[in-house]
Amino acid sequence: MKQKSLVIDAIQNTSNYNYCLLDALAKEKINLVYATTEFAYESMPVPPGVKIFPCFFYLARLANRFIKFRPLRRFLRGAEYPLDLLILLIYILHNRIKVVHVMYIVAGWLDSRFLKLLQCFGCRVVFTAHNPMPRERRQRKDIQRLSRIYRSVDHIIVLTNHAGKELQINFDVPSAKITVIPHGDYNSLFSQYSLNEALAQAVRKKAAGRRIITFLGIIRPYKGLDYFIEAFPLIKKRLPDSFFLIAGSVLIGPKKDLKKKLAHSCSAEDLWADIRFIPVEDMKAYLSVTDVLVQPYVNASQSGNTVMAYAAGIPVISTDVGGLAEMTEDGKTGYIIPPKDPPALAEALAKCFRKDNYNILSKNARRVAKEKYNWRKIAQKTAQLYQHLTNIN
């Protein structure tokens, strides 16, 4: 019987990434179990060859049908989580799983103790640090929580070289304990969904042939959306035929404040704003109409949206923060600009459309997605890491 590996994401925090990695590992004949819960926003497909173990928050999900008071729902989730970990521990030991790969930390102190317990039973623990440092808050307790996890695990995967340096500088993690494996595109997941053609047609109709400049994804302070909004009049001056598309849910801060800001940012005829969780069918629609993706982040380790755009042939404007600069090839797949600099954003967008530059950027983006962010290569490198860890005495 082939050795099993188990991937954990208790709340499906990185659901799109997880699906693509699991799918790619299964294609490399890795025997996989995915310990998780139901995705809160939409139904997620199961990669062929992957077994799902839905051990997290079953009782809390059941209670949610009858309880609307959010503090009580959070309490029930917190109370159930230790029981879920116990059930998972029994499952891991019964199935003699040797490698456990963790994607997200729910409760720092408890999770670190759980991972140490797994190691006592002979398991090797891998953690993917999607964001090695907190993006908004950097309070002492947040650093301590992450530090416990980094000390607890056998190996850490990061998605950019910058993220690896963050671990070494801020947490004294030795380089031998870190492996850089890039973030792939979402094509294997997106292929399981149709494209919302009605939505795409509605955007095209309102844009009326103008160039569509887009911001996509969860809206959080560190993503710098305010600087994109501030750049609207500058962009219109440089590119009179531009049209702005913003789509994503507000994770931190009141939604009404953003909607008010957008209402005063430009003419309603120049903007399409869809402030909600964007399901895959609609994300595909927005990608199909986008000319350039902007990422005006003020802080970041990496961005899956960069590779998502590249795979669709969309050039990306990224700020020179964190690992974004190493994901964007300046002048080849898009442009790198200083953070908090609306004039630089407007200038970079203007350069995208000079002469035949756009077609060159688009072609390069597709090439880089295929060559550098290839899921087969990512899966092979991940599988090699699993094998290496199991060979350590």
Sine and cosine of phi, psi and omega as CSV:
sin_phi,cos_phi,sin_psi,cos_psi,sin_omega,cos_omega
0.00,0.00,0.71,-0.70,-0.02,-1.00
-0.94,0.33,0.58,-0.81,0.02,-1.00
-0.90,0.44,0.68,-0.73,0.00,-1.00
-1.00,-0.08,0.56,-0.83,0.19,-0.98
-0.86,-0.50,0.47,-0.88,-0.05,-1.00
-0.80,-0.61,0.75,-0.66,0.04,-1.00
-0.96,-0.29,0.73,-0.69,-0.03,-1.00
-0.88,-0.48,0.79,-0.61,0.27,-0.96
-0.58,-0.81,0.99,-0.12,-0.18,-0.98
-0.90,0.44,-0.45,0.89,-0.04,-1.00
-0.85,-0.53,0.24,0.97,-0.04,-1.00
0.81,0.59,0.71,0.71,-0.01,-1.00
-0.91,0.41,-0.58,0.81,0.01,-1.00
-0.88,-0.48,0.80,0.60,-0.17,-0.99
-0.87,0.50,-0.70,0.72,-0.02,-1.00
-0.90,0.43,-0.72,0.69,0.04,-1.00
-0.87,0.48,-0.70,0.71,-0.03,-1.00
-0.85,0.52,-0.73,0.68,-0.01,-1.00
-0.84,0.54,-0.75,0.66,-0.08,-1.00
-0.91,0.42,-0.65,0.76,0.03,-1.00
-0.92,0.40,-0.73,0.69,0.01,-1.00
-0.87,0.49,-0.68,0.73,0.02,-1.00
-0.88,0.48,-0.70,0.71,-0.02,-1.00
-0.93,0.38,-0.65,0.76,0.03,-1.00
-0.91,0.42,-0.64,0.77,0.02,-1.00
-0.89,0.46,-0.58,0.81,0.03,-1.00
-0.93,0.36,-0.37,0.93,0.10,-1.00
-1.00,0.00,0.21,0.98,0.08,-1.00
0.94,0.35,0.48,0.88,0.10,-1.00
-0.99,0.13,0.76,-0.65,0.00,-1.00
-0.99,0.17,0.94,-0.34,-0.22,-0.98
-0.84,-0.54,0.57,-0.82,0.20,-0.98
-0.81,-0.58,0.65,-0.76,0.01,-1.00
-0.90,-0.43,0.95,-0.33,0.02,-1.00
-1.00,-0.02,0.89,-0.46,-0.13,-0.99
-0.35,-0.94,-0.34,-0.94,0.06,-1.00
-0.66,-0.75,0.02,-1.00,0.06,-1.00
-0.93,0.36,0.64,-0.77,0.06,-1.00
-0.95,0.32,0.71,-0.70,-0.15,-0.99
-0.94,0.33,-0.40,0.92,-0.20,-0.98
-0.96,-0.27,-0.57,0.82,0.00,-1.00
-0.39,-0.92,0.25,-0.97,-0.01,-1.00
-0.96,0.27,0.79,-0.62,0.01,-1.00
-0.98,-0.21,0.71,-0.71,0.06,-1.00
-0.94,0.33,0.28,-0.96,0.04,-1.00
-0.96,-0.26,0.82,-0.58,0.02,-1.00
-0.87,0.49,0.67,-0.75,0.04,-1.00
-0.85,0.53,0.71,-0.70,0.04,-1.00
1.00,0.05,0.04,1.00,0.00,-1.00
-0.94,-0.35,0.76,-0.66,0.05,-1.00
-1.00,-0.04,0.74,-0.67,0.03,-1.00
-0.99,-0.12,0.76,-0.65,0.10,-0.99
-0.88,-0.47,1.00,-0.07,-0.11,-0.99
-0.99,0.13,0.94,0.34,-0.17,-0.99
-1.00,-0.05,-0.07,1.00,-0.11,-0.99
-0.97,-0.26,0.75,-0.67,0.23,-0.97
0.88,0.47,0.55,0.84,0.05,-1.00
-0.90,0.43,-0.73,0.68,-0.02,-1.00
-0.91,0.42,-0.64,0.77,0.02,-1.00
-0.91,0.42,-0.65,0.76,0.04,-1.00
-0.90,0.44,-0.62,0.78,0.03,-1.00
-0.90,0.43,-0.68,0.73,0.00,-1.00
-0.92,0.40,-0.50,0.87,-0.02,-1.00
-0.88,0.48,-0.39,0.92,0.02,-1.00
-0.93,0.37,-0.39,0.92,-0.09,-1.00
-0.89,-0.46,-0.33,0.95,-0.08,-1.00
-0.93,-0.37,0.84,-0.55,-0.01,-1.00
-0.97,-0.25,-0.19,0.98,-0.03,-1.00
-0.97,0.23,0.95,-0.33,-0.16,-0.99
-0.87,0.49,-0.68,0.74,0.03,-1.00
-0.85,0.53,-0.60,0.80,0.04,-1.00
-0.94,0.35,-0.61,0.79,0.03,-1.00
-0.90,0.43,-0.65,0.76,0.04,-1.00
-0.91,0.42,-0.62,0.78,0.04,-1.00
-0.88,0.47,-0.68,0.73,-0.01,-1.00
-0.91,0.42,-0.62,0.78,0.04,-1.00
-0.90,0.44,-0.69,0.72,0.01,-1.00
-0.91,0.43,-0.60,0.80,0.00,-1.00
-0.94,0.33,-0.55,0.84,-0.05,-1.00
-0.98,0.19,-0.49,0.87,-0.15,-0.99
-0.83,0.56,-0.70,0.71,0.05,-1.00
-0.86,0.51,-0.60,0.80,0.05,-1.00
-0.91,0.42,-0.65,0.76,0.03,-1.00
-0.87,0.49,-0.67,0.74,0.02,-1.00
-0.91,0.42,-0.60,0.80,0.04,-1.00
-0.90,0.43,-0.69,0.73,0.04,-1.00
-0.88,0.48,-0.67,0.74,0.01,-1.00
-0.91,0.42,-0.65,0.76,0.03,-1.00
-0.85,0.52,-0.72,0.69,0.02,-1.00
-0.87,0.49,-0.67,0.74,0.01,-1.00
-0.88,0.47,-0.71,0.70,-0.02,-1.00
-0.89,0.46,-0.70,0.71,-0.01,-1.00
-0.93,0.37,-0.66,0.75,-0.01,-1.00
-0.89,0.45,-0.61,0.79,-0.05,-1.00
-1.00,-0.07,0.09,1.00,0.07,-1.00
0.80,0.60,0.71,0.70,0.02,-1.00
-0.96,0.27,0.73,-0.68,-0.11,-0.99
-0.98,-0.22,-0.47,0.88,0.00,-1.00
-0.84,-0.55,0.80,-0.60,0.06,-1.00
-0.89,-0.46,0.83,-0.56,-0.08,-1.00
-0.91,-0.40,0.91,-0.41,-0.10,-1.00
-0.98,-0.18,0.73,-0.68,-0.02,-1.00
-0.98,-0.22,-0.42,0.91,-0.09,-1.00
-0.44,-0.90,0.59,-0.81,0.01,-1.00
-0.97,-0.22,0.81,-0.58,-0.01,-1.00
-1.00,-0.02,-0.80,0.60,-0.03,-1.00
-0.76,-0.65,0.97,-0.26,-0.19,-0.98
-0.79,0.61,-0.81,0.59,-0.05,-1.00
-0.89,0.45,-0.73,0.68,-0.03,-1.00
-0.92,0.39,-0.68,0.73,0.00,-1.00
-0.89,0.45,-0.65,0.76,0.00,-1.00
-0.90,0.43,-0.61,0.79,0.05,-1.00
-0.93,0.38,-0.62,0.78,0.03,-1.00
-0.89,0.45,-0.70,0.72,-0.01,-1.00
-0.91,0.41,-0.63,0.78,0.07,-1.00
-0.89,0.45,-0.62,0.79,0.03,-1.00
-0.90,0.43,-0.66,0.75,0.05,-1.00
-0.86,0.51,-0.67,0.75,0.00,-1.00
-0.91,0.42,-0.55,0.83,0.04,-1.00
-0.89,0.45,-0.47,0.88,0.03,-1.00
-1.00,-0.07,0.21,0.98,0.12,-0.99
1.00,-0.07,0.10,0.99,0.03,-1.00
-0.99,0.15,0.53,-0.85,0.17,-0.99
-0.98,-0.19,0.71,-0.71,-0.11,-0.99
-0.90,-0.43,0.81,-0.59,0.06,-1.00
-0.92,-0.38,0.64,-0.77,0.06,-1.00
-0.80,-0.60,0.78,-0.63,0.11,-0.99
-1.00,-0.04,0.91,-0.41,0.00,-1.00
-1.00,-0.02,1.00,0.08,0.00,-1.00
-0.86,0.50,-0.65,0.76,0.09,-1.00
-0.75,-0.66,0.99,-0.10,-0.08,-1.00
-0.87,0.49,-0.47,0.88,0.03,-1.00
-0.88,-0.48,0.52,-0.85,0.09,-1.00
-0.85,0.53,0.66,-0.75,-0.08,-1.00
-0.99,0.15,-0.67,0.75,0.01,-1.00
-0.99,-0.12,-0.85,0.53,-0.05,-1.00
-0.99,-0.12,0.59,-0.81,0.09,-1.00
-0.73,-0.69,0.77,0.64,0.02,-1.00
-0.96,0.29,0.34,-0.94,-0.06,-1.00
-0.85,0.53,-0.64,0.77,-0.04,-1.00
-0.91,0.41,-0.54,0.84,0.04,-1.00
-0.92,0.38,-0.68,0.74,0.04,-1.00
-0.90,0.44,-0.67,0.74,0.01,-1.00
-0.90,0.44,-0.64,0.77,0.01,-1.00
-0.88,0.47,-0.73,0.68,0.00,-1.00
-0.92,0.39,-0.63,0.78,-0.01,-1.00
-0.87,0.49,-0.63,0.77,0.04,-1.00
-0.87,0.49,-0.66,0.75,-0.01,-1.00
-0.92,0.39,-0.72,0.69,-0.04,-1.00
-0.89,0.46,-0.55,0.84,0.06,-1.00
-0.96,0.27,-0.47,0.88,-0.13,-0.99
-0.98,0.19,-0.48,0.88,-0.16,-0.99
-1.00,-0.03,0.30,-0.95,0.02,-1.00
-0.99,0.14,-0.54,0.84,-0.07,-1.00
-0.44,-0.90,0.47,-0.88,-0.03,-1.00
-0.81,-0.59,0.79,-0.62,0.12,-0.99
-0.99,-0.11,0.75,-0.67,0.14,-0.99
-0.85,-0.52,0.33,-0.94,-0.14,-0.99
-0.98,-0.18,-0.18,0.98,0.07,-1.00
-0.61,-0.79,0.33,-0.94,0.06,-1.00
-0.89,0.45,-0.60,0.80,0.01,-1.00
-0.87,0.50,-0.65,0.76,0.00,-1.00
-0.89,0.45,-0.61,0.79,0.06,-1.00
-0.89,0.46,-0.65,0.76,0.03,-1.00
-0.92,0.40,-0.59,0.81,0.06,-1.00
-0.85,0.52,-0.67,0.74,0.01,-1.00
-0.90,0.44,-0.67,0.74,-0.04,-1.00
-0.93,0.36,-0.66,0.75,-0.08,-1.00
-0.97,0.24,-0.71,0.71,-0.14,-0.99
-1.00,-0.01,-0.36,0.93,-0.09,-1.00
-0.78,-0.63,0.07,1.00,0.00,-1.00
0.82,0.57,0.58,0.81,0.07,-1.00
-0.98,0.20,0.81,-0.59,0.00,-1.00
-0.91,0.40,0.55,-0.84,-0.04,-1.00
-0.87,0.49,-0.50,0.87,0.00,-1.00
-0.91,0.41,-0.31,0.95,-0.02,-1.00
-1.00,-0.07,0.06,1.00,-0.10,-0.99
-0.85,-0.53,0.71,-0.71,0.13,-0.99
-0.79,-0.61,0.76,-0.65,0.05,-1.00
-1.00,-0.03,0.88,-0.47,0.07,-1.00
-0.75,-0.66,0.89,-0.46,-0.16,-0.99
-0.93,0.36,0.26,-0.97,0.06,-1.00
-0.99,0.15,0.79,-0.61,0.04,-1.00
-1.00,0.02,0.02,-1.00,0.03,-1.00
-0.98,0.19,0.00,-1.00,-0.04,-1.00
-0.95,-0.30,0.32,0.95,-0.14,-0.99
-0.88,0.48,-0.62,0.79,-0.03,-1.00
-0.91,0.41,-0.56,0.83,0.08,-1.00
-0.97,0.25,-0.73,0.68,-0.06,-1.00
-0.88,0.47,-0.46,0.89,0.00,-1.00
-0.92,0.39,-0.26,0.96,0.00,-1.00
-1.00,0.08,-0.07,1.00,-0.06,-1.00
-0.83,-0.56,0.44,-0.90,0.11,-0.99
-0.99,0.13,0.17,-0.99,0.05,-1.00
-0.98,-0.19,0.74,-0.67,0.02,-1.00
-0.97,0.26,1.00,0.05,-0.08,-1.00
-0.92,0.40,-0.53,0.85,0.02,-1.00
-0.90,0.44,-0.64,0.77,0.03,-1.00
-0.92,0.39,-0.71,0.71,0.01,-1.00
-0.86,0.51,-0.68,0.74,0.00,-1.00
-0.91,0.41,-0.60,0.80,0.01,-1.00
-0.91,0.42,-0.66,0.75,0.03,-1.00
-0.91,0.40,-0.72,0.70,0.01,-1.00
-0.86,0.51,-0.65,0.76,-0.02,-1.00
-0.89,0.46,-0.70,0.71,0.00,-1.00
-0.94,0.33,-0.61,0.79,0.01,-1.00
-0.93,0.36,-0.48,0.88,0.10,-1.00
0.80,0.61,0.74,0.68,0.09,-1.00
1.00,0.09,0.02,1.00,0.01,-1.00
-0.98,0.20,0.27,-0.96,0.01,-1.00
-0.98,0.21,0.79,-0.61,-0.11,-0.99
-0.99,-0.15,0.90,-0.43,0.00,-1.00
-0.97,-0.24,0.83,-0.56,-0.27,-0.96
-0.82,-0.57,0.59,-0.80,0.22,-0.97
-0.86,-0.51,0.82,-0.57,-0.06,-1.00
-0.81,-0.58,0.52,-0.86,0.17,-0.98
0.94,-0.35,0.04,-1.00,-0.01,-1.00
-0.84,0.55,0.71,-0.70,-0.07,-1.00
-0.99,-0.13,0.92,-0.40,0.02,-1.00
-0.72,-0.69,0.40,-0.92,-0.06,-1.00
-0.80,0.60,-0.63,0.78,-0.09,-1.00
-0.94,0.35,-0.21,0.98,-0.01,-1.00
-1.00,0.09,-0.08,1.00,0.21,-0.98
0.91,0.41,0.48,0.88,-0.01,-1.00
-0.84,0.54,-0.55,0.83,0.00,-1.00
-0.83,0.56,-0.56,0.83,-0.04,-1.00
-0.96,0.27,-0.51,0.86,0.12,-0.99
-0.92,0.39,-0.72,0.69,0.01,-1.00
-0.88,0.48,-0.67,0.75,0.03,-1.00
-0.89,0.46,-0.45,0.89,-0.03,-1.00
-0.99,0.12,-0.16,0.99,-0.07,-1.00
-0.76,0.65,-0.81,0.59,-0.03,-1.00
-0.91,0.43,-0.53,0.85,0.03,-1.00
-0.93,0.37,-0.63,0.78,0.02,-1.00
-0.92,0.39,-0.67,0.74,0.00,-1.00
-0.89,0.46,-0.55,0.84,0.03,-1.00
-0.93,0.37,-0.65,0.76,0.00,-1.00
-0.99,0.17,-0.59,0.80,-0.02,-1.00
-0.78,-0.63,1.00,0.10,-0.06,-1.00
-0.85,0.52,-0.44,0.90,-0.02,-1.00
-1.00,-0.07,0.50,0.87,0.02,-1.00
-1.00,-0.03,0.43,-0.90,-0.02,-1.00
-0.64,-0.77,0.68,-0.74,-0.14,-0.99
-0.95,-0.30,0.71,-0.70,0.02,-1.00
-0.81,-0.58,0.83,-0.56,0.06,-1.00
-0.80,-0.60,0.84,-0.54,-0.05,-1.00
-0.63,-0.78,0.83,-0.56,0.03,-1.00
0.32,-0.95,0.25,-0.97,-0.03,-1.00
-1.00,-0.06,0.54,-0.84,0.05,-1.00
-1.00,0.08,0.89,-0.45,-0.02,-1.00
-1.00,-0.04,-0.58,0.81,-0.01,-1.00
-0.78,-0.63,0.83,-0.56,0.00,-1.00
0.97,-0.23,0.37,-0.93,-0.03,-1.00
-0.96,0.29,0.72,-0.70,0.01,-1.00
-0.89,0.46,-0.59,0.81,-0.08,-1.00
-0.90,0.44,-0.53,0.85,0.02,-1.00
-0.91,0.40,-0.65,0.76,0.03,-1.00
-0.91,0.41,-0.70,0.72,0.00,-1.00
-0.88,0.47,-0.62,0.79,0.04,-1.00
-0.91,0.42,-0.67,0.75,0.00,-1.00
-0.90,0.43,-0.66,0.75,0.01,-1.00
-0.91,0.41,-0.60,0.80,-0.02,-1.00
-0.90,0.44,-0.45,0.89,-0.01,-1.00
-0.98,-0.19,0.05,1.00,-0.12,-0.99
-1.00,0.09,-0.53,0.85,-0.06,-1.00
-0.25,-0.97,0.05,-1.00,0.06,-1.00
-0.90,0.43,0.61,-0.80,0.02,-1.00
-0.86,0.51,-0.43,0.90,-0.01,-1.00
-0.97,0.25,-0.21,0.98,-0.02,-1.00
-0.98,-0.21,0.10,1.00,-0.16,-0.99
-0.66,-0.75,0.67,-0.74,0.21,-0.98
-0.85,-0.53,0.92,-0.39,-0.02,-1.00
-0.88,-0.47,0.82,-0.57,-0.01,-1.00
-0.78,-0.62,1.00,0.03,-0.15,-0.99
-1.00,-0.09,1.00,0.04,-0.01,-1.00
-0.20,-0.98,0.13,-0.99,0.16,-0.99
-0.90,0.44,0.74,-0.67,-0.06,-1.00
-0.98,-0.19,0.94,-0.33,0.05,-1.00
-0.92,0.39,0.26,-0.96,-0.13,-0.99
-0.86,0.51,-0.68,0.74,-0.01,-1.00
-0.84,0.55,-0.63,0.78,-0.01,-1.00
-0.98,0.21,-0.57,0.82,0.07,-1.00
-0.87,0.49,-0.67,0.74,0.05,-1.00
-0.88,0.48,-0.62,0.79,0.03,-1.00
-0.90,0.44,-0.71,0.70,-0.01,-1.00
-0.91,0.41,-0.62,0.78,0.06,-1.00
-0.90,0.44,-0.58,0.81,-0.06,-1.00
-0.93,0.37,-0.35,0.94,-0.01,-1.00
-0.96,-0.29,-0.14,0.99,-0.10,-1.00
-0.98,0.20,0.68,-0.73,0.11,-0.99
-1.00,-0.08,-0.71,0.70,0.01,-1.00
-0.66,-0.75,0.67,-0.74,0.10,-0.99
-0.98,-0.17,0.75,-0.67,0.05,-1.00
-0.95,-0.32,0.64,-0.77,0.04,-1.00
-0.75,-0.66,0.99,0.12,-0.10,-1.00
-1.00,0.09,0.65,0.76,-0.13,-0.99
-0.88,0.48,0.51,-0.86,0.11,-0.99
-0.97,-0.24,-0.12,0.99,-0.02,-1.00
-0.27,-0.96,0.70,-0.72,0.01,-1.00
-0.13,-0.99,0.47,-0.88,0.15,-0.99
-0.98,-0.18,-0.57,0.82,-0.04,-1.00
-0.18,-0.98,0.05,-1.00,0.08,-1.00
-0.47,-0.89,0.86,-0.51,0.10,-1.00
-0.92,0.40,-0.43,0.90,0.01,-1.00
-0.90,0.44,-0.50,0.87,0.04,-1.00
-0.86,0.51,-0.77,0.64,-0.04,-1.00
-0.94,0.33,-0.59,0.80,0.08,-1.00
-0.84,0.55,-0.68,0.73,0.02,-1.00
-0.93,0.37,-0.71,0.71,0.00,-1.00
-0.82,0.57,-0.70,0.72,-0.04,-1.00
-0.88,0.48,-0.44,0.90,0.03,-1.00
-1.00,-0.06,0.09,1.00,0.01,-1.00
0.97,0.25,0.46,0.89,-0.05,-1.00
-0.97,-0.23,0.86,-0.51,0.09,-1.00
-0.91,0.42,0.42,-0.91,-0.09,-1.00
-0.80,-0.60,0.73,-0.69,0.17,-0.99
-0.98,-0.19,0.90,-0.43,-0.03,-1.00
-0.85,-0.53,0.47,-0.88,0.09,-1.00
-1.00,0.10,0.37,-0.93,-0.03,-1.00
-1.00,0.08,0.92,0.38,0.02,-1.00
-0.75,-0.66,0.56,-0.83,0.09,-1.00
0.78,0.63,-0.72,-0.69,-0.03,-1.00
-1.00,-0.02,0.03,1.00,-0.04,-1.00
-0.89,0.45,-0.63,0.78,-0.07,-1.00
-0.89,0.45,-0.56,0.83,0.00,-1.00
-0.98,0.19,-0.21,0.98,0.05,-1.00
-1.00,-0.04,-0.33,0.94,0.01,-1.00
-0.94,-0.33,0.85,-0.53,0.04,-1.00
-1.00,0.03,0.97,-0.25,-0.14,-0.99
-0.84,0.54,0.84,-0.54,0.00,-1.00
0.99,0.14,-0.05,1.00,-0.02,-1.00
-0.89,-0.46,-0.75,0.67,0.04,-1.00
-0.92,-0.39,0.04,1.00,-0.04,-1.00
0.38,-0.93,-0.47,-0.88,-0.01,-1.00
-0.65,-0.76,0.52,-0.85,0.05,-1.00
-0.96,-0.28,0.76,-0.65,-0.04,-1.00
-0.80,-0.61,0.32,-0.95,0.09,-1.00
-0.92,0.40,0.49,-0.87,0.07,-1.00
-0.94,0.34,0.41,-0.91,0.08,-1.00
0.85,0.53,0.64,0.76,-0.10,-0.99
-0.71,-0.70,0.98,0.19,0.00,-1.00
-0.82,0.57,-0.65,0.76,0.04,-1.00
-0.87,0.49,-0.62,0.78,0.03,-1.00
-0.91,0.42,-0.59,0.81,0.05,-1.00
-0.90,0.43,-0.70,0.71,0.02,-1.00
-0.89,0.46,-0.66,0.75,0.00,-1.00
-0.91,0.42,-0.67,0.74,0.00,-1.00
-0.90,0.44,-0.64,0.77,0.03,-1.00
-0.90,0.43,-0.64,0.77,0.04,-1.00
-0.88,0.47,-0.65,0.76,0.01,-1.00
-0.90,0.44,-0.52,0.85,-0.01,-1.00
-0.85,0.52,-0.51,0.86,-0.15,-0.99
-0.95,-0.33,0.26,0.97,0.06,-1.00
-0.98,0.22,0.79,-0.61,0.02,-1.00
0.76,0.64,-0.81,-0.59,-0.02,-1.00
-0.98,-0.20,0.36,0.93,-0.08,-1.00
-0.88,0.47,-0.61,0.79,-0.07,-1.00
-0.87,0.50,-0.71,0.70,-0.02,-1.00
-0.89,0.46,-0.59,0.81,0.02,-1.00
-0.92,0.39,-0.72,0.70,0.02,-1.00
-0.87,0.49,-0.68,0.73,-0.03,-1.00
-0.90,0.44,-0.69,0.72,0.01,-1.00
-0.90,0.45,-0.68,0.73,0.02,-1.00
-0.90,0.44,-0.63,0.78,0.00,-1.00
-0.87,0.49,-0.72,0.69,0.02,-1.00
-0.89,0.46,-0.65,0.76,-0.01,-1.00
-0.90,0.45,-0.71,0.70,-0.02,-1.00
-0.90,0.43,-0.65,0.76,0.03,-1.00
-0.86,0.51,-0.66,0.75,-0.05,-1.00
-0.96,0.28,-0.62,0.79,-0.10,-0.99
-1.00,0.00,-0.73,0.68,-0.13,-0.99
-1.00,0.02,-0.54,0.84,-0.10,-1.00
-0.92,-0.40,0.67,0.74,-0.05,-1.00
-0.99,0.16,0.82,-0.57,-0.07,-1.00
-0.92,0.40,-0.47,0.88,0.03,-1.00
-0.91,0.42,-0.69,0.72,0.04,-1.00
-0.91,0.42,-0.64,0.76,0.02,-1.00
-0.88,0.47,-0.71,0.70,-0.01,-1.00
-0.91,0.42,-0.65,0.76,0.00,-1.00
-0.89,0.45,-0.66,0.75,0.01,-1.00
-0.93,0.37,-0.61,0.79,0.05,-1.00
-0.92,0.40,-0.69,0.72,0.02,-1.00
-0.89,0.46,-0.63,0.78,0.04,-1.00
-0.89,0.46,-0.60,0.80,0.04,-1.00
-0.91,0.40,-0.70,0.71,0.06,-1.00
-0.82,0.57,-0.73,0.68,-0.04,-1.00
-0.90,0.43,-0.65,0.76,0.02,-1.00
-0.87,0.50,-0.69,0.72,-0.03,-1.00
-0.92,0.40,-0.60,0.80,0.00,-1.00
-0.95,0.31,-0.35,0.94,0.00,-1.00
-1.00,0.10,-0.18,0.98,-0.01,-1.00
-0.98,0.21,0.78,-0.62,0.01,-1.00
-0.98,0.19,0.00,0.00,0.00,0.00
